[in-house]
Amino acid sequence: MHTTASEVDADTQRVIALTEELLAECDPAKVDSFTFRGAQFDKGLAWISFPAGYGGLGVRPGLQREVDRRVRAAGAPGGESKLFFGLFLVAPTIVTHGSEWAKQRFLRPMFTGEEVWCQLFSEPGAGSDLASLATRAERDGEEWVVNGQKVWNTLAHLADFGMLVTRTDPETPKHKGMTYFAVDMHQPGVEVRPLRQITGEAEFNEVYLTDARIPDSYRIGAVGEGWGVSLTTLANERTSIGGGGGGGGGPKRGAGAIAEAVRIWNDEATTQSPARKDQLMKGWVDAEVLRLTNLRAVAAARSGNPGPEGSIAKLALAINHQKIYELCMNLLGARALDGFDFTFRRPTDVGLEGVPGASRHMFLRARANSIEGGTSEIMRNILGERILGLPGEPRVDKTLPWSQVPR
C-alpha cells in the first residue's frame, strides 16, 4: 500500500508524542533498566514496525531511530550486547511465525533484558548446510524429547532461552522435516560447554541435549516448517551483522574499523608509504560504499523482515573487516606484537573499537566474520541464486529423504 505524505507525518507525530509521553511517565534516570524498557514495550516503542500489542505500532521501521535517539538523550541505557540475539533475530521470528501464546510469553521479557537468548542452529555435521542437521525431536504427547549436539553457540553460557532447530521427520527431504523451538537453557538435559577462541575469549559454546523435554507450546511455526522459520532468523542475522557498522556500515561516516585504521595512520604508524596510503584509501572507499548500501537498504525496507539483500552487507563487512584490520597490523609493524597476551587470555582493556589495543584483538576476532551468520561462500551462493538469478549449484541430495543422505 502506498503511504501518503500526510500519513507519514501522522505516524511520525504519533511516535514522537508517545515517546515524550513515555519519558514523562517513566524517567529513565529514576527507574531501573528493566522497568523503563518494560514501559517502552507497553507503549509500542520496542519494535515499532511490529503489530500493536507486541511491542509495536505497525508503522514503518525507520521511525525506530527517532525513538532510540530521544530515549538515549533522556539517559535511557542502550540494549546490552548480550541481548542482540533476542532483539534482532528471535523477536522478528516469533512475531512472524509464533503462536499468540509464544508472542505474549516471550517478546516482553526479551526486550526488557530479563531473558537472554542464544542461537542453536549449527552442528558438527551441519554448519554451512544447516538443513543437514541431525538433532532429533520426537513427540511424546504434549512434549517433544530432544537429543543431539549443537556447536558455535554464541553466549549460550549466559542465555536463558535458545532458538533450536531440530529434525522431526527423517523420512522427508532434509529441508522439509525440520521444526523450530524455543528451549529453556536451564532445564534438565541441556549442557553448555564453552569453547576457547584464539582471542582468549570463550563467547562460543557447544551444547548437548540429552532427553531434553520441550513443551509443544514452545514450538515456533508448524511442525515440519522449521526451515522457513529459520530463514527468517538467518535473514535478520545477516542484515544485523552486515549493518552493524564495524566496517563503516553504520550510519556515521568513517566510523568503526576504518576509524581505527585512520587513527593508527595518524598516531602510531611505523611506515606511511604510498602503497599503504593507497590501501587505506581503498579501505575508506569500501567502508563508505558499505555504509551507503546499508542506508539505501534501510530506506527501501517497508516491512520488518529483510530479503536476501542482507547477504550483500554481511559478505562485504566480513571482507572489509579482515582487510582493514590486517592493514592496521601492517601499519603498526612490530608494535602490533606489543601488549598482547600470547596465553590467549582476553585482556580487560581490549575488544572494543576505539580502545587502545583494540585493533590487535579485532584482527584475530575478524577471522570469525567470514563464518558466523553464514559463511562467505554461502553468502556468494545466495547472492548468485536469489539476487542475480544464476543457476543453482547441483544438489543431488535435495529430493532424497534425509535418512538416505550420506553423512
CORSUL-V507432 format. One record per pair of residues at least 4 apart in sequence whose C-alpha atoms are under 6 Angstrom apart, sorted by the first residue. I is the first residue (numbers start at 1). GAP is how many residues later the second one is. D is the distance in Angstrom with one decimal. If there is no record, write none. Layout:
BEGIN
((I | GAP | D) (I | GAP | D))
END
This chain:
BEGIN
((22 | 4 | 5.8) (23 | 4 | 5.3) (28 | 8 | 6.0) (28 | 48 | 5.1) (33 | 4 | 6.0) (34 | 4 | 6.0) (34 | 78 | 5.1) (37 | 75 | 5.0) (38 | 74 | 5.5) (40 | 5 | 5.3) (40 | 6 | 5.9) (41 | 4 | 5.6) (41 | 5 | 4.7) (41 | 14 | 4.6) (44 | 4 | 6.0) (44 | 11 | 4.3) (44 | 12 | 4.0) (44 | 13 | 5.3) (45 | 11 | 5.7) (46 | 9 | 5.1) (47 | 8 | 5.7) (47 | 9 | 5.0) (48 | 8 | 3.9) (48 | 9 | 4.9) (49 | 7 | 5.6) (49 | 9 | 4.6) (49 | 10 | 4.8) (49 | 11 | 5.4) (49 | 12 | 4.8) (50 | 6 | 4.3) (50 | 8 | 5.2) (51 | 5 | 5.1) (51 | 6 | 5.5) (51 | 7 | 4.6) (52 | 4 | 4.9) (52 | 5 | 4.7) (65 | 4 | 6.0) (71 | 5 | 5.4) (72 | 4 | 4.9) (83 | 33 | 5.9) (84 | 4 | 5.9) (85 | 4 | 5.1) (85 | 32 | 5.8) (85 | 33 | 5.9) (86 | 4 | 4.8) (86 | 5 | 5.9) (86 | 24 | 5.9) (86 | 31 | 5.3) (87 | 4 | 5.7) (89 | 144 | 5.2) (89 | 147 | 5.6) (89 | 148 | 5.8) (93 | 4 | 5.9) (93 | 139 | 5.9) (93 | 140 | 5.7) (94 | 4 | 4.4) (97 | 124 | 5.0) (98 | 4 | 5.7) (98 | 122 | 4.8) (98 | 123 | 5.6) (101 | 4 | 5.9) (102 | 4 | 5.8) (103 | 4 | 5.6) (109 | 4 | 6.0) (109 | 5 | 5.1) (109 | 6 | 5.6) (110 | 5 | 5.3) (115 | 45 | 5.6) (116 | 43 | 4.8) (116 | 44 | 5.2) (117 | 42 | 5.0) (117 | 43 | 5.9) (117 | 44 | 4.8) (117 | 45 | 5.3) (118 | 38 | 5.4) (118 | 41 | 5.8) (118 | 44 | 4.7) (119 | 34 | 5.9) (119 | 43 | 5.4) (119 | 44 | 4.8) (120 | 30 | 6.0) (120 | 33 | 6.0) (120 | 43 | 5.4) (120 | 44 | 4.8) (121 | 44 | 5.9) (122 | 4 | 5.7) (122 | 5 | 4.8) (122 | 28 | 5.7) (122 | 29 | 5.7) (123 | 4 | 5.8) (123 | 27 | 4.5) (123 | 28 | 5.2) (126 | 4 | 5.0) (126 | 6 | 5.3) (126 | 7 | 5.1) (131 | 43 | 5.6) (131 | 44 | 5.5) (134 | 33 | 6.0) (135 | 12 | 5.8) (135 | 13 | 4.2) (135 | 31 | 5.2) (135 | 32 | 5.7) (136 | 10 | 5.5) (136 | 11 | 5.4) (136 | 30 | 5.6) (136 | 31 | 4.7) (137 | 7 | 5.8) (137 | 8 | 5.4) (137 | 9 | 4.3) (137 | 29 | 5.9) (137 | 30 | 6.0) (137 | 31 | 5.2) (138 | 6 | 5.3) (138 | 7 | 5.2) (139 | 4 | 6.0) (139 | 5 | 4.4) (140 | 4 | 5.6) (142 | 74 | 5.5) (143 | 71 | 5.4) (143 | 72 | 4.4) (143 | 73 | 5.2) (144 | 69 | 5.5) (144 | 70 | 5.1) (145 | 66 | 5.4) (145 | 67 | 5.5) (145 | 68 | 4.7) (146 | 65 | 5.3) (146 | 66 | 5.1) (147 | 62 | 5.0) (147 | 63 | 4.8) (147 | 64 | 5.5) (148 | 61 | 5.3) (149 | 58 | 5.7) (149 | 59 | 4.6) (150 | 56 | 5.6) (150 | 57 | 5.0) (151 | 55 | 4.1) (152 | 52 | 5.1) (152 | 53 | 5.3) (152 | 54 | 6.0) (153 | 51 | 5.2) (153 | 52 | 4.9) (154 | 49 | 5.4) (154 | 50 | 4.4) (155 | 48 | 5.4) (160 | 25 | 5.2) (161 | 22 | 5.4) (161 | 23 | 4.7) (161 | 24 | 5.1) (162 | 20 | 5.7) (162 | 21 | 5.2) (163 | 19 | 5.1) (164 | 16 | 5.7) (164 | 17 | 5.1) (164 | 18 | 6.0) (165 | 14 | 5.8) (165 | 15 | 4.5) (166 | 12 | 5.5) (166 | 13 | 5.4) (167 | 10 | 5.9) (167 | 11 | 4.6) (168 | 9 | 5.6) (168 | 10 | 5.6) (169 | 8 | 4.4) (170 | 232 | 5.2) (170 | 233 | 5.2) (171 | 230 | 4.9) (171 | 231 | 5.9) (171 | 232 | 5.8) (172 | 5 | 5.6) (172 | 229 | 4.4) (172 | 230 | 6.0) (173 | 226 | 5.4) (173 | 227 | 5.2) (173 | 228 | 4.2) (173 | 229 | 5.1) (174 | 228 | 4.7) (175 | 52 | 5.9) (176 | 48 | 5.7) (177 | 47 | 4.6) (178 | 46 | 4.8) (178 | 48 | 4.7) (179 | 44 | 5.3) (179 | 45 | 5.0) (179 | 46 | 5.7) (179 | 47 | 3.9) (180 | 40 | 5.4) (180 | 46 | 4.7) (181 | 37 | 5.7) (181 | 38 | 4.3) (181 | 39 | 5.3) (182 | 36 | 5.2) (189 | 20 | 5.5) (189 | 21 | 4.7) (189 | 22 | 5.7) (189 | 23 | 4.5) (190 | 18 | 5.9) (190 | 19 | 4.8) (191 | 16 | 5.6) (191 | 17 | 5.1) (192 | 14 | 6.0) (192 | 15 | 4.6) (193 | 12 | 5.4) (193 | 13 | 5.3) (194 | 8 | 5.8) (194 | 11 | 4.2) (195 | 7 | 5.4) (195 | 9 | 5.5) (195 | 10 | 5.0) (196 | 5 | 6.0) (196 | 6 | 4.6) (197 | 4 | 5.5) (197 | 5 | 5.9) (199 | 145 | 5.8) (200 | 144 | 4.0) (200 | 145 | 4.1) (200 | 146 | 4.5) (201 | 145 | 5.5) (226 | 4 | 5.9) (231 | 4 | 5.9) (236 | 4 | 6.0) (238 | 4 | 5.9) (238 | 72 | 5.5) (238 | 73 | 5.8) (238 | 76 | 5.4) (238 | 135 | 5.9) (239 | 4 | 5.8) (239 | 71 | 4.2) (240 | 4 | 5.8) (241 | 73 | 5.9) (242 | 71 | 4.3) (242 | 72 | 3.8) (242 | 75 | 5.6) (243 | 6 | 5.2) (243 | 7 | 6.0) (244 | 6 | 5.8) (245 | 4 | 3.7) (245 | 5 | 3.5) (245 | 11 | 5.9) (246 | 10 | 4.4) (246 | 11 | 5.4) (247 | 9 | 5.6) (247 | 10 | 5.1) (247 | 40 | 5.4) (247 | 70 | 5.6) (247 | 73 | 5.8) (247 | 74 | 5.5) (248 | 6 | 6.0) (248 | 7 | 5.4) (248 | 8 | 5.5) (248 | 39 | 4.4) (248 | 40 | 6.0) (248 | 43 | 5.5) (249 | 41 | 5.2) (249 | 42 | 3.8) (250 | 41 | 5.8) (254 | 5 | 5.6) (255 | 4 | 5.1) (261 | 67 | 5.4) (263 | 4 | 5.9) (264 | 4 | 4.8) (264 | 5 | 5.5) (265 | 4 | 4.9) (269 | 62 | 4.8) (269 | 63 | 5.2) (270 | 61 | 6.0) (270 | 62 | 5.7) (311 | 4 | 6.0) (311 | 68 | 5.6) (313 | 4 | 5.9) (315 | 61 | 5.6) (316 | 4 | 6.0) (317 | 4 | 5.9) (318 | 51 | 4.9) (318 | 52 | 5.2) (320 | 4 | 5.9) (322 | 44 | 5.6) (325 | 38 | 5.0) (329 | 7 | 5.6) (332 | 4 | 5.2) (350 | 7 | 5.8) (350 | 8 | 4.9) (351 | 7 | 5.0) (351 | 10 | 5.7) (352 | 6 | 5.8) (353 | 5 | 5.6) (358 | 4 | 6.0) (359 | 4 | 5.8) (362 | 4 | 5.6) (368 | 4 | 5.9) (370 | 5 | 5.3) (370 | 6 | 5.2) (371 | 4 | 4.2) (382 | 4 | 5.5) (383 | 4 | 5.1) (384 | 4 | 4.9) (384 | 6 | 5.3) (385 | 4 | 4.8) (385 | 5 | 4.8) (385 | 7 | 5.8))
END
